[in-house]
Amino acid sequence: MELKNNKLSNLLIEVKINYAISLIDSLLISKSSANSKKDLDKIWKVSGFKTESTFKNHFKKSKGISFQKYCEQL
């Protein structure tokens, strides 16, 4: 049962990260928002993470680069 819960938890984290990435890409590609920096600062919350540090840790683990570096590359 514990293994099943871990798999489900990992899947949920991956879904949240993928959702966050789609939001980030949309914000950075459109560049129409003067508040895009503020919007990016809220991505962790909008994508369902409880803390910014948890989001950034999972983001780096998933993408292999930091959230900030990812945003700078786009």
C-alpha positions as MATLAB code, in Angstrom:
seq = 'MELKNNKLSNLLIEVKINYAISLIDSLLISKSSANSKKDLDKIWKVSGFKTESTFKNHFKKSKGISFQKYCEQL';
ca = [
       0.000    0.000    0.000;
       2.835    2.399    0.857;
       4.504    1.797   -2.512;
       1.218    2.566   -4.253;
       0.900    5.826   -2.282;
       4.469    6.816   -3.198;
       3.803    6.172   -6.882;
       0.615    8.205   -6.722;
       2.386   11.022   -4.894;
       5.188   11.075   -7.476;
       2.669   11.106  -10.307;
       0.816   14.022   -8.742;
       4.063   15.981   -8.364;
       4.922   15.344  -12.006;
       1.477   16.529  -13.120;
       1.862   19.704  -11.053;
       5.316   20.376  -12.507;
       4.063   19.844  -16.059;
       1.181   22.221  -15.401;
       3.585   24.813  -13.980;
       5.854   24.482  -17.018;
       2.943   25.037  -19.385;
       2.004   28.186  -17.450;
       5.603   29.429  -17.436;
       6.009   28.833  -21.159;
       2.745   30.635  -21.915;
       3.700   33.628  -19.793;
       7.205   33.947  -21.162;
       6.310   33.333  -24.791;
       3.443   35.826  -24.819;
       5.458   38.502  -23.000;
       2.307   40.594  -23.195;
       1.971   40.891  -19.463;
       3.807   43.750  -17.819;
       3.352   41.801  -14.610;
       4.951   38.588  -15.881;
       7.552   38.662  -13.072;
       4.775   38.822  -10.483;
       2.915   36.083  -12.325;
       6.017   33.874  -12.372;
       6.470   34.419   -8.648;
       3.014   32.877   -8.107;
       3.449   29.836  -10.361;
       4.260   27.554   -7.434;
       0.998   28.416   -5.711;
      -1.172   28.255   -8.827;
       0.233   24.848   -9.740;
      -0.744   23.406   -6.371;
       2.440   23.349   -4.309;
       2.263   24.304   -0.643;
       5.563   26.192   -0.586;
       7.794   27.898   -3.112;
      10.843   25.956   -1.958;
       9.062   22.621   -2.437;
       8.079   23.683   -5.947;
      11.610   24.802   -6.822;
      13.136   21.583   -5.482;
      10.744   19.411   -7.486;
      11.166   21.618  -10.543;
      14.943   21.226  -10.495;
      14.658   17.490   -9.887;
      12.254   17.142  -12.821;
      13.905   19.495  -15.345;
      17.540   19.229  -14.301;
      17.877   23.010  -14.022;
      16.610   25.602  -11.595;
      13.321   27.413  -12.082;
      15.172   30.706  -12.546;
      17.550   29.297  -15.181;
      14.626   27.731  -17.041;
      12.855   31.098  -17.175;
      16.014   32.864  -18.340;
      16.430   30.405  -21.218;
      13.047   31.228  -22.737;
];
